[in-house]
């Protein structure tokens, strides 16, 4: 169950991180799956209590024949496995057992706790498996691994980026990799695409998002604690979202807008709530970054503008949650919301993205807007790298103007595709009004670029040293 995935990820991937120990030290860390238990068990107490008071194999088989009853039994198993995994994690930390030994056993506890428990009991008292790096003095000496001691500033900075976001990045990329394997070995399809395609795209997209956000949050000089908290919220919500998508794919059904069963409805409600929390966290992060002086002017404006456009791109998702006219006439209603406008989801689509070729598709502006978070800062970094070869870019004011111009162009594309999608128009079939909008945008960008390249009359600054260029990258 996806609600337990972040806890498993922390214990297995980041066992030595201080926040992992803080989170897992709380007994409340095993309770999220129990929410599902109460949701599905309370309405069926009349059947559950007799099965508990007079347990028989036949009685329980009859009870779990109901999918809702099977769901709360499954939630109870997940909670129990998480309880076992938490105990193994805390006990192994207390005994100083090497995580190369304990982490695979913790992973084995996911669904196979009857094997994990006796296996851990066999090794927990063996002194040869102790690992002295868990001692405070040893940990202080090994904060930077030996293989990074002589590394350049880029690798050193990556090692020190926001840990929860880096865990979320790893989790998302792992889901992406598993999904790519799934696409190769699993021939199931969903809405006209390989069933694992959506998890692959979500894993890649969210992995890039959390990686970029981790970099941005490594730059601020003020309000560091606030940035850390916002980053942690973004990391947790991202892992839940990606985990839920993967869970529904394993079940063979769609994740978004799915209200076909009580379980599907619960998953969709959780995903919608998580997206709302993530959007609010990004709103606060945008305000936080806009108030910081985290870099030189071009890179600073790139972070600010990229974050704001990305926030708008995320907001497009709220349009998708509105039910269509056809869905409102269905009884019972199985789907509530759609990516497409004017045509049903799952129709003819573009290769890879599956964006509709016959109607509007809100995924187009959603994708473009979200990835401004990477595109705009990368553009600013590219300008800084080109300073050495293009003298006109030595003036930081010129680079700031170009960042604004590129951001305006990117925002224009985002607004045009949003307008196009809401009118039920495919991105590959623009009408005259859309083409006029594109022409105006291109002409305006050309004029703004020409104006941006004007240098100041005064003497241009010297070319930045290679060290300065590296500092921008980190």
C-alpha positions as CSV (number, residue, x, y, z in Angstrom):
1,X,0.0,0.0,0.0
2,X,1.4,3.3,-1.1
3,X,0.8,5.1,2.2
4,X,3.5,2.9,3.8
5,X,6.0,3.3,0.9
6,X,7.7,6.5,2.3
7,X,8.4,4.7,5.6
8,X,9.8,1.6,3.9
9,X,11.9,3.8,1.6
10,X,13.4,5.7,4.5
11,X,14.3,2.6,6.5
12,X,15.8,0.8,3.5
13,X,17.4,3.6,1.5
14,X,18.4,6.2,4.2
15,X,18.8,4.2,7.4
16,X,21.5,6.5,8.8
17,X,19.7,9.8,8.2
18,X,18.7,11.5,11.4
19,X,15.1,12.2,10.2
20,X,14.6,8.5,9.4
21,X,15.3,7.7,13.1
22,X,13.1,10.5,14.3
23,X,10.2,9.5,12.2
24,X,10.5,5.7,12.8
25,X,11.1,6.2,16.5
26,X,7.5,7.4,16.8
27,X,5.0,4.5,17.2
28,X,2.6,6.6,15.1
29,X,4.7,5.8,12.0
30,X,2.9,2.5,11.6
31,X,-0.6,4.0,11.7
32,X,-1.2,5.3,8.2
33,X,-2.4,1.9,6.8
34,X,-4.8,1.7,9.7
35,X,-6.7,4.7,8.3
36,X,-7.8,2.4,5.4
37,X,-8.7,-0.3,8.0
38,X,-11.1,2.1,9.8
39,X,-12.6,3.4,6.5
40,X,-13.4,-0.1,5.3
41,X,-13.9,-2.0,8.5
42,X,-16.2,0.2,10.5
43,X,-19.1,-0.1,8.0
44,X,-18.8,-3.9,8.2
45,X,-18.5,-4.4,12.0
46,X,-21.7,-6.5,12.0
47,X,-19.9,-9.1,9.9
48,X,-16.4,-8.6,11.3
49,X,-17.2,-9.0,15.0
50,X,-18.8,-12.5,14.7
51,X,-15.9,-13.6,12.5
52,X,-13.5,-12.5,15.3
53,X,-15.5,-14.0,18.2
54,X,-16.0,-17.3,16.4
55,X,-13.2,-17.6,13.9
56,X,-13.5,-20.3,11.3
57,X,-11.7,-20.7,8.0
58,X,-15.0,-20.8,6.1
59,X,-16.3,-17.7,7.9
60,X,-13.2,-15.7,7.0
61,X,-13.3,-17.0,3.4
62,X,-16.9,-15.8,3.1
63,X,-16.0,-12.4,4.7
64,X,-13.0,-11.6,2.5
65,X,-14.9,-12.6,-0.7
66,X,-16.2,-9.0,-0.4
67,X,-13.6,-6.7,-2.0
68,X,-14.1,-4.0,0.7
69,X,-13.5,-6.6,3.5
70,X,-10.4,-7.9,1.7
71,X,-9.2,-4.3,1.6
72,X,-9.3,-3.8,5.4
73,X,-7.7,-7.2,5.9
74,X,-4.9,-6.1,3.5
75,X,-4.5,-2.8,5.3
76,X,-4.1,-4.8,8.6
77,X,-1.4,-7.0,7.0
78,X,0.4,-3.9,5.7
79,X,0.3,-2.2,9.1
80,X,1.6,-5.4,10.7
81,X,4.5,-5.7,8.2
82,X,5.4,-2.1,8.8
83,X,5.4,-2.7,12.6
84,X,7.8,-5.6,12.1
85,X,10.0,-3.6,9.7
86,X,10.1,-0.7,12.1
87,X,11.1,-3.0,15.0
88,X,13.9,-4.6,12.9
89,X,15.1,-1.1,11.8
90,X,15.2,0.3,15.4
91,X,16.8,-2.8,16.9
92,X,19.4,-3.0,14.2
93,X,20.3,0.7,14.7
94,X,20.5,0.1,18.5
95,X,22.9,-2.9,18.0
96,X,24.9,-1.1,15.3
97,X,24.3,-3.7,12.6
98,X,25.6,-2.9,9.2
99,X,22.8,-1.5,7.0
100,X,24.1,-3.7,4.1
101,X,22.8,-6.6,6.3
102,X,19.7,-5.1,7.9
103,X,18.3,-3.2,4.9
104,X,17.7,-6.4,2.8
105,X,15.9,-8.0,5.7
106,X,13.7,-4.9,6.2
107,X,12.9,-5.1,2.5
108,X,12.0,-8.8,2.9
109,X,9.5,-7.8,5.7
110,X,7.3,-6.2,3.0
111,X,4.9,-9.0,2.5
112,X,7.2,-11.7,3.8
113,X,7.6,-10.8,7.4
114,X,7.2,-14.5,8.6
115,X,10.6,-15.1,6.8
116,X,12.2,-11.7,7.8
117,X,11.6,-12.1,11.6
118,X,13.4,-15.5,12.2
119,X,16.1,-14.5,9.7
120,X,16.8,-11.3,11.7
121,X,16.7,-13.1,15.0
122,X,19.4,-15.4,13.7
123,X,21.8,-12.6,12.9
124,X,21.0,-9.9,15.4
125,X,23.4,-11.1,18.1
126,X,26.3,-11.8,15.8
127,X,29.1,-9.4,16.7
128,X,30.8,-9.7,13.3
129,X,27.9,-7.8,11.7
130,X,28.4,-4.7,13.9
131,X,29.2,-1.5,12.1
132,X,31.1,1.1,14.0
133,X,30.1,3.9,11.7
134,X,26.9,4.3,13.8
135,X,29.0,5.7,16.6
136,X,28.6,9.5,16.9
137,X,32.3,10.1,16.5
138,X,32.6,7.8,13.5
139,X,29.6,9.4,11.9
140,X,31.0,12.9,12.3
141,X,34.3,11.7,10.7
142,X,32.5,10.2,7.7
143,X,29.9,12.9,6.9
144,X,31.7,13.2,3.5
145,X,32.7,9.8,2.2
146,X,36.3,9.2,1.4
147,X,35.6,8.9,-2.3
148,X,34.2,12.5,-2.2
149,X,36.9,14.0,-0.1
150,X,38.8,15.2,-3.2
151,X,35.7,15.7,-5.4
152,X,34.9,18.9,-7.2
153,X,32.3,21.4,-5.9
154,X,29.4,19.9,-8.0
155,X,29.7,16.4,-6.5
156,X,30.3,17.8,-3.0
157,X,27.1,20.0,-3.3
158,X,25.0,17.1,-4.6
159,X,26.0,15.0,-1.5
160,X,24.8,17.9,0.7
161,X,21.4,18.6,-1.0
162,X,18.1,18.3,0.8
163,X,18.1,14.6,1.9
164,X,14.3,13.9,1.9
165,X,14.1,15.3,-1.6
166,X,17.0,13.3,-2.8
167,X,15.4,10.2,-1.3
168,X,12.2,11.1,-3.2
169,X,14.3,11.5,-6.3
170,X,15.7,8.1,-5.9
171,X,12.3,6.6,-5.2
172,X,10.8,8.2,-8.3
173,X,13.6,7.1,-10.6
174,X,13.4,3.6,-9.2
175,X,9.7,3.5,-9.9
176,X,10.5,4.8,-13.4
177,X,13.1,2.1,-14.0
178,X,10.8,-0.7,-12.7
179,X,8.0,0.7,-14.9
180,X,10.2,0.6,-18.0
181,X,11.0,-3.1,-17.3
182,X,7.2,-3.6,-16.8
183,X,6.5,-2.1,-20.2
184,X,8.9,-4.6,-21.7
185,X,7.5,-7.7,-20.0
186,X,3.9,-6.8,-19.2
187,X,1.6,-6.7,-22.3
188,X,-1.4,-5.2,-20.5
189,X,-2.8,-1.9,-21.8
190,X,-4.7,1.0,-20.2
191,X,-6.4,3.7,-22.2
192,X,-4.6,2.7,-25.3
193,X,-1.0,2.7,-23.8
194,X,1.1,0.1,-22.1
195,X,-0.2,0.0,-18.5
196,X,3.2,0.8,-17.0
197,X,3.7,3.9,-19.2
198,X,2.0,6.3,-16.8
199,X,4.2,5.2,-13.8
200,X,7.3,5.6,-16.0
201,X,6.4,9.1,-16.9
202,X,5.3,10.1,-13.4
203,X,8.5,8.6,-11.9
204,X,10.7,10.5,-14.4
205,X,8.8,13.8,-14.1
206,X,8.6,13.8,-10.3
207,X,12.2,12.7,-10.1
208,X,13.3,15.7,-12.1
209,X,11.1,17.9,-10.0
210,X,12.4,16.8,-6.6
211,X,16.0,16.9,-7.9
212,X,15.6,20.5,-9.1
213,X,13.9,21.5,-5.9
214,X,16.7,20.0,-3.8
215,X,19.2,22.0,-5.8
216,X,17.2,25.2,-5.3
217,X,16.8,24.7,-1.6
218,X,20.6,24.2,-1.3
219,X,21.1,27.8,-2.3
220,X,19.2,30.0,0.2
221,X,21.2,31.8,2.9
222,X,18.2,32.8,5.0
223,X,15.2,31.0,6.4
224,X,17.0,27.7,5.9
225,X,14.8,25.8,8.4
226,X,11.6,26.9,6.6
227,X,13.1,25.7,3.3
228,X,14.0,22.3,4.8
229,X,10.4,21.8,6.1
230,X,8.8,22.8,2.8
231,X,11.2,20.5,1.0
232,X,10.3,17.6,3.3
233,X,6.6,18.1,2.7
234,X,7.2,18.1,-1.1
235,X,9.3,14.9,-0.8
236,X,6.7,13.0,1.2
237,X,3.8,14.1,-1.0
238,X,5.7,13.3,-4.1
239,X,6.5,9.7,-3.0
240,X,2.8,9.2,-2.0
241,X,1.6,10.4,-5.4
242,X,4.1,8.2,-7.4
243,X,3.4,5.3,-5.1
244,X,-0.3,5.5,-5.6
245,X,0.1,5.5,-9.3
246,X,2.2,2.4,-9.2
247,X,-0.2,0.7,-6.8
248,X,-3.1,1.1,-9.1
249,X,-1.1,-0.1,-12.0
250,X,-0.3,-3.3,-10.1
251,X,-4.0,-3.7,-9.5
252,X,-4.6,-3.2,-13.2
253,X,-6.7,-0.1,-13.1
254,X,-6.3,3.6,-13.5
255,X,-5.3,5.9,-10.6
256,X,-6.7,9.4,-11.6
257,X,-10.4,10.1,-11.5
258,X,-11.2,6.5,-10.6
259,X,-14.3,6.1,-8.3
260,X,-15.4,2.7,-9.5
261,X,-15.0,1.1,-6.1
262,X,-14.7,2.2,-2.5
263,X,-11.0,1.4,-2.6
264,X,-10.4,3.3,-5.9
265,X,-12.3,6.3,-4.5
266,X,-10.1,6.3,-1.4
267,X,-7.0,6.2,-3.5
268,X,-8.2,9.0,-5.7
269,X,-9.2,11.2,-2.7
270,X,-5.8,10.7,-1.1
271,X,-4.1,11.6,-4.4
272,X,-6.2,14.7,-4.8
273,X,-5.5,15.8,-1.2
274,X,-1.8,15.1,-1.6
275,X,-1.7,17.2,-4.8
276,X,-3.4,20.1,-3.0
277,X,-0.8,19.9,-0.1
278,X,2.0,19.8,-2.7
279,X,0.6,22.8,-4.5
280,X,0.4,24.8,-1.3
281,X,3.9,23.8,-0.4
282,X,5.1,24.9,-3.8
283,X,3.3,28.2,-3.4
284,X,5.1,28.8,-0.1
285,X,8.4,27.7,-1.6
286,X,7.9,30.2,-4.5
287,X,7.3,33.0,-2.0
288,X,10.3,31.8,0.0
289,X,12.6,31.7,-3.1
290,X,11.4,35.1,-4.3
291,X,12.4,36.7,-1.0
292,X,15.9,35.1,-1.0
293,X,19.1,36.4,-2.5
294,X,20.4,33.0,-3.4
295,X,22.6,33.6,-6.4
296,X,23.8,36.2,-8.9
297,X,21.0,38.2,-10.6
298,X,20.5,36.0,-13.7
299,X,20.3,32.7,-11.8
300,X,18.2,34.3,-9.0
301,X,15.6,35.5,-11.5
302,X,15.7,32.2,-13.2
303,X,14.8,30.4,-10.0
304,X,12.1,32.9,-9.2
305,X,10.4,32.9,-12.6
306,X,10.8,29.1,-13.1
307,X,9.1,28.5,-9.7
308,X,6.2,30.8,-10.4
309,X,5.5,29.3,-13.9
310,X,5.8,25.8,-12.4
311,X,3.3,26.7,-9.8
312,X,0.8,27.8,-12.5
313,X,1.5,24.6,-14.4
314,X,0.6,22.5,-11.3
315,X,-2.6,24.5,-11.0
316,X,-3.8,23.3,-14.4
317,X,-4.5,19.9,-12.7
318,X,-7.4,21.4,-10.9
319,X,-9.3,21.8,-14.2
320,X,-8.9,18.1,-14.7
321,X,-10.9,17.2,-11.6
322,X,-14.2,18.6,-12.9
323,X,-16.6,15.9,-14.2
324,X,-17.6,16.0,-17.8
325,X,-21.2,16.2,-19.1
326,X,-21.2,12.6,-20.1
327,X,-19.8,11.5,-16.7
328,X,-22.6,13.3,-14.9
329,X,-25.2,11.3,-16.8
330,X,-23.6,7.9,-15.9
331,X,-25.2,5.7,-13.3
332,X,-23.3,4.5,-11.4
333,X,-20.5,7.0,-12.1
334,X,-17.2,5.2,-12.4
335,X,-14.9,8.1,-13.5
336,X,-15.0,11.7,-12.2
337,X,-12.7,14.0,-14.1
338,X,-10.7,13.9,-17.3
339,X,-7.4,15.0,-19.0
340,X,-9.1,15.5,-22.3
341,X,-11.6,18.3,-23.3
342,X,-14.3,17.7,-25.8
343,X,-13.4,14.0,-26.3
344,X,-13.2,11.1,-23.9
345,X,-9.9,10.0,-22.4
346,X,-8.2,7.1,-24.1
347,X,-8.8,8.1,-27.7
348,X,-6.2,8.6,-30.4
349,X,-3.1,10.1,-29.0
350,X,0.5,11.2,-29.8
351,X,3.3,8.7,-29.5
352,X,4.9,8.4,-26.0
353,X,2.9,11.3,-24.4
354,X,-0.5,10.0,-25.6
355,X,-1.7,13.6,-25.7
356,X,-5.0,13.7,-27.6
357,X,-4.9,14.2,-31.4
358,X,-8.7,14.7,-31.7
359,X,-9.5,17.2,-28.9
360,X,-8.1,19.4,-26.1
361,X,-5.7,17.9,-23.6
362,X,-4.8,19.6,-20.3
363,X,-1.8,17.5,-19.9
364,X,0.0,19.6,-22.5
365,X,0.1,22.9,-20.5
366,X,0.4,20.9,-17.3
367,X,3.6,19.3,-18.5
368,X,5.0,22.5,-20.0
369,X,4.3,24.6,-16.9
370,X,5.7,22.2,-14.4
371,X,9.0,21.7,-16.2
372,X,9.7,25.5,-16.3
373,X,11.2,24.6,-12.9
374,X,14.1,22.9,-14.8
375,X,14.0,24.8,-18.2
376,X,14.4,28.4,-16.9
377,X,17.3,27.7,-14.5
378,X,19.0,25.5,-17.1
379,X,18.8,28.4,-19.6
380,X,20.4,30.8,-17.1
381,X,23.2,28.2,-16.4
382,X,23.7,27.9,-20.1
383,X,24.1,31.6,-20.5
384,X,26.7,31.6,-17.7
385,X,28.7,28.8,-19.4
386,X,28.6,30.7,-22.7
387,X,30.0,33.9,-21.1
388,X,33.5,32.7,-21.9
389,X,32.8,32.4,-25.6
390,X,30.2,35.2,-26.1
391,X,31.5,38.5,-24.9
392,X,28.0,40.1,-25.1
393,X,26.9,37.9,-22.2
394,X,29.6,39.2,-19.9
395,X,27.2,41.9,-18.8
396,X,24.9,40.4,-16.1
397,X,22.2,42.8,-17.1
398,X,22.1,41.3,-20.5
399,X,21.7,37.8,-19.0
400,X,19.0,39.0,-16.7
401,X,17.1,40.4,-19.7
402,X,17.5,37.2,-21.6
403,X,16.2,35.1,-18.7
404,X,13.2,37.4,-18.5
405,X,12.7,37.0,-22.3
406,X,13.0,33.2,-22.2
407,X,10.6,33.0,-19.2
408,X,8.1,35.2,-21.0
409,X,8.3,33.0,-24.1
410,X,7.9,29.9,-21.9
411,X,5.0,31.4,-20.0
412,X,3.4,32.4,-23.4
413,X,3.6,28.8,-24.7
414,X,2.1,27.6,-21.4
415,X,-0.8,30.1,-21.7
416,X,-1.4,29.4,-25.4
417,X,-1.6,25.6,-24.8
418,X,-3.9,26.1,-21.8
419,X,-6.2,28.3,-23.9
420,X,-6.0,25.8,-26.8
421,X,-6.9,22.8,-24.5
422,X,-9.8,24.5,-22.8
423,X,-11.3,25.2,-26.2
424,X,-11.2,21.5,-27.0
425,X,-8.5,21.8,-29.6
426,X,-5.7,19.3,-30.1
427,X,-2.1,20.7,-29.8
428,X,-1.3,19.3,-33.3
429,X,-4.3,21.0,-34.9
430,X,-4.2,24.7,-34.1
431,X,-6.8,27.0,-35.6
432,X,-6.2,30.5,-37.0
433,X,-6.6,32.2,-33.6
434,X,-4.0,29.9,-32.1
435,X,-1.6,30.5,-35.0
436,X,-2.0,34.2,-34.6
437,X,-1.2,33.9,-30.9
438,X,2.0,31.9,-31.8
439,X,3.1,34.4,-34.3
440,X,2.6,37.3,-31.9
441,X,4.6,35.4,-29.2
442,X,7.5,34.6,-31.6
443,X,7.6,38.2,-32.9
444,X,7.5,39.6,-29.3
445,X,10.3,37.2,-28.2
446,X,12.5,38.2,-31.2
447,X,12.1,41.9,-30.4
448,X,12.7,41.3,-26.7
449,X,15.8,39.2,-27.5
450,X,17.2,41.9,-29.7
451,X,16.6,44.5,-27.0
452,X,18.1,42.2,-24.3
453,X,21.4,41.9,-26.2
454,X,22.1,45.6,-26.0
455,X,25.2,46.1,-23.9
456,X,25.7,48.9,-21.5
457,X,27.8,51.9,-22.7
458,X,30.2,51.5,-19.8
459,X,33.1,49.0,-19.8
460,X,31.9,45.4,-19.6
461,X,33.1,43.3,-16.7
462,X,35.8,40.8,-17.1
463,X,35.0,37.2,-18.0
464,X,34.1,35.2,-14.9
465,X,36.7,32.7,-13.8
466,X,35.9,29.0,-14.1
467,X,35.4,28.8,-10.4
468,X,32.6,31.4,-10.6
469,X,30.9,29.3,-13.3
470,X,31.1,26.2,-11.1
471,X,29.6,28.2,-8.2
472,X,26.6,28.9,-10.3
473,X,26.1,25.2,-11.0
474,X,26.1,24.3,-7.3
